[in-house]
Amino acid sequence: MSRAIPSAFDRWGVDPRGGPTAITERMRELAEAEHDPDRRAAIRADWEALTLHPLRRLEAALDTFPETRPELGAPPRRSAVARPEEAPLDLRDLVPTPRLESALPAPDDAERDILSAPTATRIAGT
């Protein structure tokens, strides 16, 4: 996303993550250092847009940060893991999915006992 006109944050070197107080401080410094009345008027207009209008501040902040998403139509980036067999297994990978679980036979009493949560009597060994 290329912009012909830089946002107010870019134009005056203001951090878009700062709130209205930080914006006001920086714009005040710029206005006090500026002697040209036209530039002071531009600073004031941008200050009003950034502090008095939250939607304009949000739009300018979003326009300040560079686009990080790939362009539409571009192929997706390759994964960091080249082959699935090289991917590390996680505990979630070993849990049967609901569709697979329905295809498995129902567990018998001994298997249910193993799969159930530990109880005080099982822990004690009785």
C-alpha positions in Angstrom: 0.0 0.0 0.0 1.8 3.1 -1.2 0.6 6.6 -0.1 1.0 9.7 -2.1 0.5 11.9 1.0 2.1 10.8 4.3 -0.2 10.6 7.4 0.0 13.3 10.0 2.0 11.0 12.2 4.6 10.5 9.5 4.5 14.2 8.5 5.4 15.5 12.0 7.3 12.5 13.4 4.7 11.7 16.1 4.4 8.2 17.5 1.0 6.8 16.6 0.9 4.6 19.7 0.8 7.7 21.9 -2.5 9.0 23.1 -3.9 12.5 22.8 -1.6 13.7 25.6 1.6 12.5 23.9 0.3 13.9 20.5 -0.4 17.2 22.1 3.0 17.4 23.7 4.8 16.7 20.5 2.7 19.0 18.4 3.2 21.8 21.0 6.9 21.4 20.7 6.7 21.6 16.9 4.4 24.6 16.9 6.7 26.5 19.4 9.8 25.8 17.3 8.0 26.8 14.0 8.1 30.5 12.9 6.2 30.1 9.6 2.5 30.8 10.2 1.3 28.5 7.4 3.2 25.6 8.9 1.9 26.4 12.4 -1.6 26.4 11.0 -0.9 23.0 9.4 0.4 21.7 12.7 -2.7 22.9 14.5 -5.0 21.4 11.9 -3.3 18.0 12.2 -3.3 18.3 16.0 -7.1 18.9 15.9 -7.6 16.0 13.6 -5.5 13.6 15.7 -6.7 14.6 19.2 -10.3 15.7 18.7 -11.5 13.1 16.2 -10.8 9.5 17.4 -11.8 8.0 14.0 -9.3 10.3 12.1 -6.6 9.4 14.6 -7.2 5.7 14.1 -7.2 6.1 10.3 -4.0 8.0 10.4 -2.4 5.5 12.7 -3.4 2.6 10.5 -2.1 4.5 7.5 1.2 5.1 9.2 2.3 1.4 9.7 3.5 -0.4 6.5 1.3 -3.1 5.0 2.7 -6.5 6.1 0.2 -8.8 4.4 1.1 -10.2 1.0 -0.6 -8.6 -2.0 -3.8 -10.2 -3.3 -3.1 -12.9 -5.8 0.4 -13.6 -4.4 1.1 -17.2 -3.6 1.3 -18.0 0.1 4.7 -18.1 1.8 6.3 -21.5 2.3 6.0 -23.0 5.7 9.1 -23.0 8.0 8.8 -26.8 8.2 9.6 -28.4 4.9 7.9 -31.7 5.3 5.1 -32.8 7.6 7.1 -35.7 9.0 9.7 -33.2 10.2 7.1 -31.2 12.2 7.3 -31.7 15.9 4.3 -33.6 17.4 2.2 -32.0 20.1 -0.1 -33.7 22.5 -3.1 -32.3 20.5 -1.8 -34.3 17.5 -2.2 -37.5 19.4 -5.8 -37.0 20.5 -8.3 -38.8 18.3 -10.6 -36.5 16.4 -14.4 -37.0 16.9 -14.8 -38.6 13.5 -12.0 -41.1 14.2 -13.2 -41.7 17.7 -16.6 -42.8 16.4 -14.9 -45.4 14.2 -13.0 -47.0 17.1 -14.7 -49.8 19.1 -16.0 -48.8 22.5 -13.5 -49.3 25.3 -14.1 -52.2 27.7 -14.2 -51.8 31.5 -10.4 -52.2 31.9 -9.7 -49.6 29.3 -12.3 -47.2 30.8 -10.6 -47.6 34.2 -7.2 -46.7 32.6 -8.7 -43.7 30.8 -10.7 -42.3 33.7 -9.3 -39.6 36.0 -7.4 -40.9 39.0 -9.3 -41.2 42.2 -8.1 -41.3 45.8 -8.6 -45.1 46.1 -6.7 -45.8 42.9 -3.8 -43.5 44.0 -3.6 -45.3 47.4 -3.4 -48.6 45.5 -6.6 -50.2 46.8 
